[in-house]
Amino acid sequence: MSDHVDVLIVGAGLSGIGAAHHIHAAFPWRTYAILEAREASGGTWDLFRYPGVRSDSDMQTLGYRFRPWTQAKAIADGPSILDYIRDTASSAGIDRHIQYGHRVISASWSTADSLWTVEVSHGDETVRMTARFLYLCTGYYHYDGGYTPDFPEIERFGGPVIHPQAWPEDLDYADKKVVVIGSGATAVTLVPAMTDKASHVTMLQRSPTYILARPGEDKLANQLRRLLGDSLGYKVTRWKNVAMSTLIYKLSRRRPGMIRSFIRDNTVKMLPAGYDVDTHFKPRYDPWDQRLCLVPDGDLFQAIRRGDASVVTDEIAGFSTDGIRLKSGAELPADIVVTATGLRLLAFGGIRLTVDGHEIKLPETLAYKGMMLSGLPNFVFTIGYTNASWTLKADLVSEYTVRLLRHMDSHGFSQCMPVQDGPKVTERPLMDFAAGYVQRSMHEFPRAGSRRPWQLGMSYANDVVRLRHGRIDDGTLRFLARKPAADNRVDGVEVG
């Protein structure tokens, strides 16, 4: 492994592979490396191995802008997505730049040298690398384990208790009674998927979630690919899906009652006659206060109709040897309990950041355009949308980074950094999202601001304008020129 590169990417998941593709395609002469803490690429799609794992959005928007998704299914299974990511890496030679088992511990910036020095744990040793530009594609959750509440008396339960993030390969759930605790995307995926072997699967939820059935295949997308070819058909479908999801999101915020009724009417049609929809599928919050769950071809509702699955809305009072006691007084028998209770968030993979010897405290920074931080030079990160596919934002961040590097090249700049010294900006949480996993950890993340460009945009169309076409030298980004001396130090004079 070279100890110096022009661009150092951290994370070989969906975002990291996409970032490397953009950097390599735009600057074939630039050196880059991807550091991956695990022993395999794919990120989320390699980590999660639970039954039925799949995308929670369509692949025409979860796929890369530069690489059409050509399979028939629009809601794809995890292994297919993993193959897509790895094929993208191998076809462009990106996989040769990945260093596995390299966990970044800290990154230190030197203004005098215009250089990041990164400390990396690799096996029993610590190695160091330097880079001109640091690009974090670490996601925003702990890979080491998910979130499980402190359930009372859970130690009394006689069967296995499993979090989906650590699914055991040898788990035998054939003819077993399974209780899945939770009502989010993971729970609604697991429940129908486990009915193929389990004697019965129960989704135990404290409160309902908005769940919307949609076809597993996008017939129009498949027709467009046949008529227009893979590339153009994919592009048209991508924008069609962006437009539809944006419309639903905006209507959810402006006319929540209408969308609530729309979802309820569709749910009633999918469930058996007389089913208690208002108890089990009527959330307490408005649509898109939390992420909307998609179920391809209504598979969850089909499992309920068949009698293979059921939903119980109640709270846990405690556990017994062979099940769960509920606050209503009911007992829920179980052989296996799955805690689909969410993620634990982790900002930037837990990497310690310093600038010129001063430790950076993330909650004291502001996020510029949702991809750079005030006070950190030559630094970019990727956090995707909460109301749309992650990759839509990841692609735009990569495109902006390419434009930024070209701007620096053309003007002879060695450093860039966003600076907040204009009108007072009121600080806000980086992600304004009501989901429990977000609310538990947002205080550990950088902050957003009350006005642009210090906001994490949640509109793809707006971000296309700002990130793909907006000015680079906007008065907030500050640049330093490279000193034309042998030591290659910067002159310390602000020139842009």
Residue pairs with C-beta under 8 A, 6 or more apart in sequence:
1 33
1 99
1 102
1 127
1 129
2 31
2 33
2 129
3 127
3 128
3 129
3 130
4 31
4 129
4 130
4 131
5 31
5 32
5 33
5 129
5 130
5 131
5 132
6 27
6 30
6 31
6 32
6 131
6 132
6 133
7 23
7 30
7 31
7 32
7 131
7 132
7 133
7 135
7 405
8 32
8 33
8 35
8 116
8 118
8 129
8 131
8 133
8 134
8 135
9 16
9 19
9 20
9 23
9 32
9 33
9 34
9 35
9 135
9 136
9 137
10 16
10 34
10 35
10 104
10 134
10 135
10 136
10 137
10 138
10 349
10 351
11 34
11 35
11 36
11 43
11 136
11 137
11 138
11 139
11 349
12 34
12 36
12 41
12 42
12 43
12 89
12 98
12 100
13 41
13 42
13 43
13 44
13 45
13 46
13 85
13 137
13 139
14 42
14 43
14 44
14 45
14 62
14 85
14 390
14 391
14 394
15 43
15 137
15 139
15 382
15 384
15 390
15 391
15 394
15 397
16 34
16 36
16 43
16 137
17 34
17 41
17 85
17 88
17 89
17 94
18 64
18 88
18 137
18 391
18 394
18 395
18 398
19 135
19 137
19 382
19 394
19 397
19 398
19 401
20 32
20 34
20 89
20 92
20 94
20 97
21 64
21 66
21 67
21 88
21 92
21 94
21 398
22 66
22 395
22 398
22 399
22 401
22 402
23 30
23 32
23 135
23 398
23 401
23 402
23 405
24 30
24 32
24 92
24 93
24 94
25 66
25 92
26 402
26 405
26 406
27 402
27 405
32 97
33 97
33 98
33 99
33 129
34 94
34 97
34 98
34 99
35 99
35 102
35 103
35 104
35 118
35 120
35 129
36 98
36 99
36 100
36 101
36 102
37 101
37 102
37 103
37 104
37 143
37 349
38 46
38 47
38 100
38 101
38 143
39 100
39 101
40 46
40 100
41 85
41 86
41 89
41 95
41 98
41 100
42 82
42 85
42 86
43 85
43 139
44 139
45 53
45 78
45 81
45 82
45 85
46 82
47 143
47 165
48 78
48 164
48 165
48 167
49 78
49 167
49 169
50 164
50 167
50 186
50 189
50 190
50 193
51 167
51 190
51 193
51 194
52 77
52 189
52 190
52 192
52 193
52 194
53 77
53 78
53 189
54 75
54 76
54 77
54 78
54 189
54 296
55 62
55 75
55 76
55 81
56 185
56 189
56 291
56 293
56 294
57 75
57 245
57 294
57 388
57 389
58 74
58 75
58 218
58 241
58 389
59 69
59 71
59 73
59 74
59 75
59 76
59 81
59 84
60 69
60 74
60 218
60 221
60 234
60 237
60 238
60 241
61 238
61 241
61 242
61 245
61 388
61 389
61 391
61 392
62 69
62 76
62 81
62 389
62 390
62 391
63 69
63 84
63 234
63 391
64 88
64 391
64 395
65 238
65 391
65 395
66 395
67 84
67 88
68 225
68 230
68 231
68 233
68 234
69 76
69 84
69 234
70 225
70 230
70 234
71 80
72 217
72 222
73 80
73 216
73 217
73 296
74 215
74 216
74 217
74 218
74 221
75 214
75 216
75 294
75 296
76 84
86 95
88 94
89 95
89 98
99 122
101 122
101 123
102 120
102 121
102 122
102 127
103 120
103 121
103 122
103 349
104 118
104 119
104 120
104 121
104 349
104 351
105 119
105 120
105 121
105 126
105 351
105 352
106 118
106 119
106 351
106 352
106 353
106 354
107 116
107 117
107 118
107 119
107 134
107 351
107 352
107 353
107 354
108 116
108 117
108 118
108 119
108 353
108 354
108 355
108 357
109 115
109 116
109 117
109 353
109 354
109 355
109 356
109 376
109 377
109 378
109 379
110 116
110 117
110 356
111 355
111 356
111 377
111 415
111 490
111 492
112 356
112 489
112 490
113 488
113 489
114 132
114 377
114 378
114 414
114 415
114 480
114 482
114 488
114 489
114 490
115 130
115 131
115 132
116 130
116 131
116 132
116 133
116 134
116 378
116 379
117 128
117 129
117 130
118 128
118 129
118 130
118 131
118 134
119 126
119 127
119 128
120 126
120 127
120 128
120 129
132 378
132 414
133 378
133 379
133 380
133 405
134 378
134 379
134 380
135 380
135 381
135 401
136 348
136 349
136 351
136 379
136 380
136 381
136 382
137 381
137 382
137 394
138 346
138 348
138 349
138 351
138 381
139 349
140 345
140 346
140 347
140 383
140 445
141 343
141 344
141 345
141 346
141 437
142 343
142 344
142 345
142 346
145 163
145 165
145 166
145 344
146 163
146 164
146 165
146 166
146 339
146 341
146 342
146 343
146 344
147 341
147 342
147 343
147 344
147 437
147 440
148 163
148 339
148 341
149 339
149 341
151 316
151 318
151 319
151 339
152 316
152 317
152 318
152 319
153 318
153 319
153 320
154 161
154 319
155 319
156 318
156 319
156 320
156 321
157 319
157 320
157 321
157 322
157 323
157 324
157 334
157 337
158 321
158 322
159 322
159 334
159 335
159 336
159 337
160 168
160 171
160 336
160 337
161 337
161 338
161 339
162 168
162 171
162 336
162 337
162 338
162 339
163 338
163 339
163 340
163 341
164 186
164 190
164 338
164 339
164 340
165 343
171 336
173 194
173 197
173 198
173 335
173 336
174 197
174 198
175 197
175 198
175 199
176 198
176 199
176 335
176 336
177 198
177 199
177 200
177 202
177 333
177 334
177 335
177 336
178 194
178 198
178 200
178 201
178 202
178 334
178 335
178 336
178 337
178 338
179 201
179 202
179 204
179 323
179 324
179 332
179 334
179 336
179 337
179 338
180 187
180 190
180 191
180 194
180 201
180 202
180 203
180 204
180 338
180 340
181 187
181 204
181 205
181 316
181 337
181 338
181 339
181 340
181 341
182 203
182 204
182 205
182 339
182 340
182 341
182 342
183 203
183 205
183 206
183 207
183 208
183 209
184 209
184 291
184 293
184 340
184 342
184 435
185 291
185 293
185 294
186 340
187 203
187 205
187 340
188 203
188 209
188 211
188 293
188 295
188 300
190 201
190 338
190 340
191 201
191 203
191 300
191 303
191 309
192 201
192 295
192 299
192 300
192 302
192 303
192 308
192 309
193 299
194 201
195 201
195 303
195 306
195 308
195 309
198 308
200 308
200 309
200 310
201 303
201 308
201 309
201 310
202 309
202 310
202 311
202 312
202 332
202 334
203 309
203 310
203 311
203 312
204 312
204 314
204 316
204 324
204 332
205 280
205 311
205 312
205 313
206 313
206 314
206 315
207 283
207 284
207 313
208 279
208 280
208 281
208 282
208 283
208 284
208 313
209 283
209 290
209 293
210 263
210 283
210 287
210 288
210 290
210 292
210 293
211 263
211 267
211 281
211 292
211 293
211 294
211 295
211 300
212 263
212 266
212 292
212 293
212 294
212 295
213 266
213 270
213 294
213 295
213 296
213 297
213 298
213 301
214 294
214 295
214 296
215 296
215 297
216 296
216 297
218 237
218 241
220 237
220 240
221 233
221 234
221 237
224 232
224 233
224 236
224 237
225 233
225 234
225 237
226 233
227 233
228 236
242 388
242 392
242 460
242 461
245 387
245 388
246 388
246 459
246 460
246 461
248 259
248 288
248 292
249 288
249 387
249 388
251 258
251 259
252 259
252 286
252 287
252 288
252 292
253 286
253 288
256 286
256 287
259 287
260 286
260 287
263 287
264 277
264 281
264 282
267 277
267 281
267 301
268 275
268 277
270 298
270 301
270 302
270 305
271 277
271 281
271 301
271 304
271 305
272 304
272 305
275 304
279 313
280 311
280 313
281 311
283 290
285 434
288 387
289 434
290 433
290 434
290 435
291 386
291 387
291 433
291 435
295 301
300 309
303 309
304 310
304 311
312 326
312 330
312 332
314 326
314 327
314 328
314 330
315 326
315 327
316 324
316 325
316 326
316 327
317 325
317 326
317 327
318 324
318 325
319 325
319 337
320 331
322 333
322 334
322 335
323 331
323 332
323 333
323 334
324 331
324 332
324 334
324 337
325 331
325 332
326 332
342 435
342 436
342 437
343 437
344 437
344 440
344 441
345 437
345 438
345 440
345 441
345 442
345 444
345 445
346 441
347 362
347 441
347 444
347 445
347 446
348 362
348 381
352 359
353 359
353 360
353 362
353 376
354 360
355 375
355 376
355 377
360 373
360 375
360 376
362 373
362 444
362 445
362 446
363 443
363 444
363 445
363 446
363 447
364 447
365 373
365 374
365 375
365 376
365 446
365 447
366 373
366 374
366 418
366 420
366 425
366 427
366 446
366 447
366 448
366 449
366 454
367 373
367 374
367 430
367 446
367 447
367 448
367 454
367 456
368 374
368 418
368 453
368 454
368 476
368 477
369 400
369 453
369 455
369 457
369 466
369 467
370 383
370 393
370 430
370 448
370 455
370 456
370 457
371 380
371 381
371 382
371 383
371 397
371 400
371 401
371 467
372 379
372 380
372 381
372 417
372 418
373 379
373 381
373 418
373 446
374 417
374 418
374 419
374 420
375 417
375 419
376 417
377 415
377 416
377 417
378 415
378 416
378 417
379 417
380 397
380 401
380 404
381 397
382 393
382 394
382 397
382 398
383 393
383 430
383 431
383 456
384 390
384 391
384 392
384 393
384 394
385 392
385 393
385 458
385 460
386 431
386 433
386 435
386 438
386 458
387 458
388 458
388 460
392 460
393 460
393 463
396 460
396 463
396 464
396 467
396 468
397 467
399 467
399 468
400 467
400 468
403 472
404 416
404 472
404 477
407 413
407 472
407 473
408 414
408 416
408 479
411 479
411 481
411 496
412 481
412 482
413 479
413 480
413 481
413 482
413 495
413 496
414 480
414 481
414 482
414 488
414 490
415 479
415 480
415 490
416 477
416 478
416 479
416 480
417 477
417 478
418 453
418 476
418 477
418 478
419 476
419 477
419 478
420 449
420 454
420 476
422 475
422 476
423 451
425 449
425 450
425 451
425 454
426 449
426 450
427 447
427 448
427 449
427 450
428 447
428 448
428 449
428 450
429 442
429 445
429 447
429 448
430 442
430 445
430 446
430 447
430 448
430 456
431 438
431 442
431 445
431 448
431 456
432 448
433 439
448 454
448 455
448 456
449 455
452 466
453 466
453 474
453 476
457 463
457 466
473 479
473 496
477 496
478 494
478 496
479 494
479 495
479 496
480 490
480 491
480 492
480 493
480 494
480 495
481 490
481 491
481 493
481 495
482 488
482 490
483 489
483 490
483 491
